[in-house]
Amino acid sequence: MSETEQIPEAVAAVLEALNNTDSNGTEQVLNATAKFVASPEGTALAYGSLVFMALLPIYFGALRSVTCSKSKNASDMPETITSRDAARFPIIASCTLFGLYLFFKVFSQEYINMLLSIYFFGLGVLALSHIMSPLMSRIFPASFPNKQFQLLFTQGSEEAKEEIVNYEFDTKNLLCLIISSVVGVWYLLKKHWIANNLFGLAFALNGVELLHLNNVSTGCILLGGLFVYDVFWVFGTNVMVTVAKSFEAPIKLVFPQDLLERGLDASNFAMLGLGDIVIPGIFIALLLRFDVSLKKQSKTYFYSSFLAYIFGLGLTIFVMHTFKHAQPALLYLVPACIGFPCLVALVKGELTGVVQL
């Protein structure tokens, strides 16, 4: 099993986990305490940085998904989400979310988060090294001595020998793993917000790149189901907020609102859950692949959905900031990301073709 074979399964696991925390991602955006009230400048910087960071994995992940879909190498093939998978996902996510809620109520939060930190350390190292690999290929010249390695574990002997692990990598991959491991150790020891964001961005980018919807209808089923899921668990119960506050893992992007006052040691964070990036992101990536399939110069559906995401996320922050209450981001993102491209298709007379995609 090569590195790229392991990534889709890892991303799928992370995708389920990130949707079982505060998937609205904005529950603690106004995380001001009695000791510190964020300045308007600090709040604006935090909001703006979160929006900017959210756009990076969507844009670049969508571009990489086009290359990924054209790959003829079986190990580079993405994970395809079918309509059946999409219909079951909100139910599975709800069960897992409530299970985590019960775990945090019954068992020690410290030990649960210790296990989760180790788990996400391994996934984070693989995800970060995967997105670094193309960069390393560009940095090092062709004359660089790039040796091939293989890590092979088998059981049995002769004809009965069974392959357990077959991990192929080269010198560049090894360097990526070493750098990623340093970031992982930094995160394990310090839980620093920059290390958290590096892993979070890696998870999000890999998710958008490697998780492919098979058609627009499937995307609508997935987004619609998670729309209901998000609204119910945020407005209907305290389960999601409780889990989000207890769950310590790099499944959200954070940015300090007191950065201007306290520098890198700031601790009053605004946050955005990765579910609010990856879920709309894989739908936007699907529309980019549709644009590419039309073989036209313009990428109308991609840019319309990308702008719709910016609008929906901005509206989420505005409503949350105005009413000083947690908001399920998918409540605003789903109608925007589906509605804008459908409106464009309707104007262009291509609505039937898009729906049948």
C-alpha positions as CSV (number, residue, x, y, z in Angstrom):
1,M,0.0,0.0,0.0
2,S,1.6,3.3,-1.1
3,E,1.2,6.6,0.7
4,T,-1.5,7.8,-1.6
5,E,-3.5,4.7,-1.0
6,Q,-3.6,5.4,2.7
7,I,-4.7,9.0,2.4
8,P,-8.3,8.6,1.1
9,E,-9.2,6.3,4.0
10,A,-7.5,8.6,6.5
11,V,-9.4,11.6,5.1
12,A,-12.7,9.8,5.2
13,A,-12.1,9.0,8.9
14,V,-11.2,12.6,9.6
15,L,-14.3,13.8,7.6
16,E,-16.6,11.8,9.9
17,A,-14.8,13.0,13.0
18,L,-14.9,16.7,12.0
19,N,-18.6,16.5,11.4
20,N,-19.1,15.1,14.8
21,T,-17.8,18.2,16.5
22,D,-19.0,21.7,16.2
23,S,-19.5,21.5,12.4
24,N,-20.9,25.0,12.4
25,G,-17.4,26.0,13.5
26,T,-18.5,29.3,14.8
27,E,-19.7,28.4,18.3
28,Q,-16.7,29.9,20.0
29,V,-16.0,32.8,17.5
30,L,-17.1,35.2,20.2
31,N,-14.9,33.5,22.8
32,A,-14.4,36.6,24.9
33,T,-13.9,36.2,28.6
34,A,-14.5,38.6,31.4
35,K,-10.8,39.3,31.5
36,F,-10.5,40.2,27.9
37,V,-12.7,41.8,25.3
38,A,-11.5,41.5,21.7
39,S,-10.8,44.8,20.0
40,P,-12.7,45.5,16.7
41,E,-9.4,45.3,14.9
42,G,-8.5,41.9,16.5
43,T,-12.0,40.5,15.8
44,A,-11.8,41.7,12.2
45,L,-8.3,40.2,11.7
46,A,-9.5,36.9,13.2
47,Y,-12.6,36.7,11.0
48,G,-10.8,37.7,7.9
49,S,-8.0,35.2,8.6
50,L,-10.5,32.4,9.1
51,V,-12.3,33.2,5.8
52,F,-8.9,33.3,4.0
53,M,-7.7,30.0,5.4
54,A,-11.0,28.4,4.6
55,L,-10.7,29.4,0.9
56,L,-7.2,28.0,0.5
57,P,-8.0,24.3,0.8
58,I,-11.2,24.7,-1.3
59,Y,-9.5,26.4,-4.2
60,F,-6.3,24.4,-4.3
61,G,-8.0,21.1,-3.3
62,A,-10.5,21.6,-6.2
63,L,-7.6,22.2,-8.6
64,R,-5.8,19.1,-7.4
65,S,-9.1,17.0,-7.6
66,V,-9.1,17.6,-11.4
67,T,-5.6,16.1,-11.7
68,C,-6.5,13.3,-9.2
69,S,-9.6,12.3,-11.3
70,K,-7.5,12.0,-14.4
71,S,-4.8,9.8,-12.8
72,K,-4.4,6.4,-14.3
73,N,-2.5,5.1,-11.3
74,A,-4.8,2.9,-9.2
75,S,-3.1,4.1,-6.0
76,D,-4.0,7.7,-6.8
77,M,-7.7,7.1,-7.4
78,P,-10.0,9.1,-5.1
79,E,-12.7,7.9,-2.8
80,T,-16.1,8.2,-4.6
81,I,-19.2,9.2,-2.5
82,T,-22.4,7.6,-3.9
83,S,-25.9,8.7,-3.2
84,R,-26.3,5.8,-0.7
85,D,-23.2,7.0,1.1
86,A,-24.5,10.5,1.2
87,A,-27.9,9.5,2.6
88,R,-26.3,7.5,5.4
89,F,-23.7,9.9,6.3
90,P,-25.8,12.3,8.5
91,I,-27.2,9.3,10.4
92,I,-23.8,7.8,11.0
93,A,-22.4,11.2,12.0
94,S,-25.3,11.8,14.4
95,C,-24.7,8.4,16.1
96,T,-21.0,9.1,16.4
97,L,-21.6,12.6,17.7
98,F,-23.9,11.3,20.5
99,G,-21.5,8.5,21.2
100,L,-18.7,11.0,21.8
101,Y,-21.0,13.1,23.9
102,L,-21.6,10.1,26.2
103,F,-17.9,9.2,26.3
104,F,-17.0,12.7,27.5
105,K,-19.8,12.5,30.1
106,V,-18.7,9.1,31.4
107,F,-14.9,8.9,31.0
108,S,-12.1,11.3,31.8
109,Q,-11.8,14.0,29.1
110,E,-8.0,14.0,29.6
111,Y,-7.5,10.4,28.6
112,I,-9.9,10.6,25.7
113,N,-8.1,13.6,24.3
114,M,-4.7,11.9,24.8
115,L,-5.9,9.0,22.6
116,L,-7.4,11.4,20.0
117,S,-4.1,13.4,19.9
118,I,-2.1,10.3,19.1
119,Y,-4.6,9.2,16.5
120,F,-4.7,12.6,14.7
121,F,-0.9,12.9,15.0
122,G,-0.6,9.9,12.7
123,L,-3.3,11.0,10.3
124,G,-1.9,14.6,10.3
125,V,1.6,13.5,9.4
126,L,0.3,11.5,6.5
127,A,-2.0,14.3,5.3
128,L,0.6,17.0,5.6
129,S,3.3,15.0,3.8
130,H,0.9,14.2,1.0
131,I,0.2,17.9,0.2
132,M,3.9,18.7,0.5
133,S,5.1,16.0,-2.0
134,P,4.3,18.0,-5.2
135,L,6.1,21.0,-3.7
136,M,9.2,19.0,-2.9
137,S,9.2,17.7,-6.5
138,R,9.4,21.3,-7.7
139,I,12.0,22.5,-5.2
140,F,14.5,19.7,-5.8
141,P,16.3,19.6,-9.2
142,A,16.1,16.6,-11.5
143,S,19.7,15.8,-10.6
144,F,18.7,15.2,-6.9
145,P,19.5,11.6,-6.0
146,N,16.0,10.4,-5.3
147,K,16.2,6.8,-4.0
148,Q,13.3,4.4,-3.9
149,F,12.4,2.6,-0.6
150,Q,9.8,0.0,0.3
151,L,8.5,-1.0,3.7
152,L,7.0,-4.5,3.5
153,F,5.4,-6.5,6.3
154,T,4.1,-10.0,5.6
155,Q,2.9,-13.0,7.5
156,G,3.2,-16.7,6.7
157,S,5.7,-18.2,4.3
158,E,6.1,-19.3,0.7
159,E,2.6,-19.7,-1.0
160,A,0.8,-18.8,2.3
161,K,2.6,-15.5,2.6
162,E,0.1,-12.7,3.1
163,E,0.9,-9.0,2.6
164,I,0.0,-6.8,5.6
165,V,1.8,-3.5,4.7
166,N,3.4,-2.5,1.5
167,Y,4.5,1.1,1.8
168,E,6.5,2.5,-1.1
169,F,8.3,5.9,-0.8
170,D,11.3,7.8,-2.0
171,T,13.8,10.3,-0.6
172,K,11.5,13.2,-1.2
173,N,8.6,11.5,0.5
174,L,10.9,10.6,3.4
175,L,11.9,14.3,3.8
176,C,8.2,15.3,3.8
177,L,7.4,12.7,6.5
178,I,10.3,14.0,8.6
179,I,9.1,17.7,8.3
180,S,5.5,16.6,9.0
181,S,6.6,14.6,12.0
182,V,8.3,17.7,13.5
183,V,5.0,19.6,13.1
184,G,3.2,16.7,14.7
185,V,5.5,16.6,17.7
186,W,5.1,20.3,18.1
187,Y,1.3,19.9,18.1
188,L,1.5,17.0,20.6
189,L,3.7,18.8,23.0
190,K,2.4,22.4,22.8
191,K,-1.0,22.2,21.1
192,H,0.0,25.5,19.5
193,W,-2.6,27.0,17.2
194,I,-0.3,27.3,14.3
195,A,0.5,23.6,14.4
196,N,-3.2,22.9,14.7
197,N,-3.9,25.0,11.6
198,L,-1.2,23.3,9.6
199,F,-2.8,19.9,10.3
200,G,-6.3,21.3,9.8
201,L,-5.5,22.8,6.4
202,A,-3.8,19.5,5.4
203,F,-6.9,17.5,6.4
204,A,-9.2,20.0,4.6
205,L,-7.2,20.1,1.4
206,N,-6.9,16.3,1.2
207,G,-10.6,16.0,1.8
208,V,-11.5,18.3,-1.0
209,E,-9.0,16.6,-3.3
210,L,-9.6,13.0,-2.6
211,L,-13.3,12.7,-1.7
212,H,-15.3,12.9,-4.9
213,L,-19.0,13.1,-5.4
214,N,-20.2,11.0,-8.2
215,N,-22.9,13.6,-9.4
216,V,-24.7,16.8,-8.4
217,S,-27.7,14.9,-7.1
218,T,-25.4,13.1,-4.6
219,G,-23.9,16.4,-3.6
220,C,-27.4,17.8,-2.9
221,I,-28.3,14.8,-0.8
222,L,-25.2,15.1,1.2
223,L,-25.4,18.8,1.7
224,G,-29.1,18.7,2.4
225,G,-28.7,15.9,5.0
226,L,-25.9,17.7,6.8
227,F,-27.9,20.9,6.6
228,V,-30.6,19.2,8.8
229,Y,-28.0,17.5,10.9
230,D,-26.2,20.8,11.6
231,V,-29.3,22.8,12.5
232,F,-30.7,20.1,14.7
233,W,-27.6,19.5,16.8
234,V,-26.8,23.2,17.2
235,F,-30.2,24.6,17.9
236,G,-32.0,21.5,19.2
237,T,-29.5,20.2,21.8
238,N,-26.3,21.2,23.6
239,V,-24.6,18.0,22.4
240,M,-22.5,19.5,19.6
241,V,-21.4,22.5,21.7
242,T,-20.4,20.2,24.6
243,V,-18.4,17.9,22.3
244,A,-16.8,20.8,20.5
245,K,-15.6,22.3,23.8
246,S,-14.3,19.0,25.0
247,F,-12.8,17.7,21.8
248,E,-9.1,18.6,21.4
249,A,-8.0,17.7,17.9
250,P,-6.9,19.6,14.8
251,I,-10.3,19.4,13.2
252,K,-10.9,23.1,13.2
253,L,-9.1,26.2,12.1
254,V,-8.4,28.7,14.8
255,F,-7.2,32.3,14.9
256,P,-6.6,34.4,18.0
257,Q,-8.7,37.6,18.4
258,D,-6.0,38.9,20.8
259,L,-3.1,38.5,18.5
260,L,-2.4,42.2,18.3
261,E,-2.2,42.5,22.0
262,R,-0.5,39.2,23.0
263,G,1.3,38.0,19.8
264,L,1.8,34.3,19.2
265,D,1.0,33.5,22.8
266,A,-2.6,34.7,22.3
267,S,-5.3,32.4,23.6
268,N,-8.7,34.0,22.8
269,F,-9.6,32.1,19.7
270,A,-12.2,32.4,16.9
271,M,-12.7,29.0,15.2
272,L,-14.1,27.4,12.1
273,G,-14.9,23.7,11.9
274,L,-13.3,21.7,9.0
275,G,-16.8,20.3,8.2
276,D,-17.8,23.8,7.0
277,I,-14.9,23.7,4.6
278,V,-14.7,20.1,3.3
279,I,-18.5,19.5,2.9
280,P,-19.1,22.5,0.6
281,G,-15.6,22.1,-0.8
282,I,-16.2,18.7,-2.4
283,F,-19.3,20.1,-4.0
284,I,-17.4,23.0,-5.4
285,A,-14.7,20.7,-6.6
286,L,-17.3,18.6,-8.4
287,L,-18.5,21.8,-10.3
288,L,-14.9,22.6,-11.3
289,R,-14.5,19.1,-12.8
290,F,-17.8,19.7,-14.6
291,D,-16.5,23.0,-16.0
292,V,-13.3,21.2,-17.2
293,S,-15.4,18.5,-18.8
294,L,-17.2,21.1,-20.9
295,K,-13.8,22.0,-22.4
296,K,-14.5,25.7,-22.3
297,Q,-12.1,28.5,-21.2
298,S,-14.5,29.8,-18.5
299,K,-15.1,28.1,-15.2
300,T,-18.5,29.6,-14.6
301,Y,-19.9,27.0,-12.2
302,F,-16.8,26.8,-10.1
303,Y,-16.4,30.5,-9.6
304,S,-20.1,31.0,-9.0
305,S,-20.1,28.3,-6.2
306,F,-16.8,29.7,-4.9
307,L,-18.2,33.2,-4.6
308,A,-21.4,31.6,-3.1
309,Y,-19.2,30.0,-0.4
310,I,-17.6,33.4,0.5
311,F,-21.1,34.9,0.7
312,G,-22.5,32.1,2.9
313,L,-19.6,32.2,5.3
314,G,-19.7,36.0,5.5
315,L,-23.4,35.8,6.2
316,T,-22.8,33.2,9.0
317,I,-20.2,35.5,10.7
318,F,-22.5,38.5,10.3
319,V,-25.5,36.8,11.9
320,M,-23.5,35.2,14.6
321,H,-21.8,38.5,15.5
322,T,-25.1,40.4,15.4
323,F,-27.0,37.9,17.6
324,K,-24.1,36.8,19.8
325,H,-25.2,33.2,19.4
326,A,-23.7,30.0,17.9
327,Q,-24.8,29.6,14.2
328,P,-24.8,26.4,12.1
329,A,-22.7,27.5,9.2
330,L,-24.2,25.0,6.8
331,L,-27.6,26.7,7.4
332,Y,-26.2,29.5,5.2
333,L,-23.6,27.7,3.2
334,V,-25.8,24.9,1.7
335,P,-28.5,27.2,0.2
336,A,-25.8,29.5,-1.2
337,C,-23.5,26.8,-2.7
338,I,-26.4,25.0,-4.3
339,G,-28.6,28.0,-5.2
340,F,-26.0,30.2,-6.9
341,P,-24.8,27.5,-9.4
342,C,-28.4,26.5,-10.1
343,L,-29.3,30.1,-10.8
344,V,-26.4,30.4,-13.2
345,A,-27.4,27.1,-14.9
346,L,-31.0,28.4,-15.2
347,V,-29.8,31.6,-16.8
348,K,-27.6,29.8,-19.3
349,G,-30.3,27.2,-20.1
350,E,-28.1,24.3,-18.8
351,L,-30.0,23.4,-15.7
352,T,-31.0,20.0,-16.9
353,G,-27.4,19.1,-17.9
354,V,-26.1,20.2,-14.5
355,V,-28.7,18.2,-12.6
356,Q,-28.0,15.1,-14.7
357,L,-24.2,15.4,-14.1
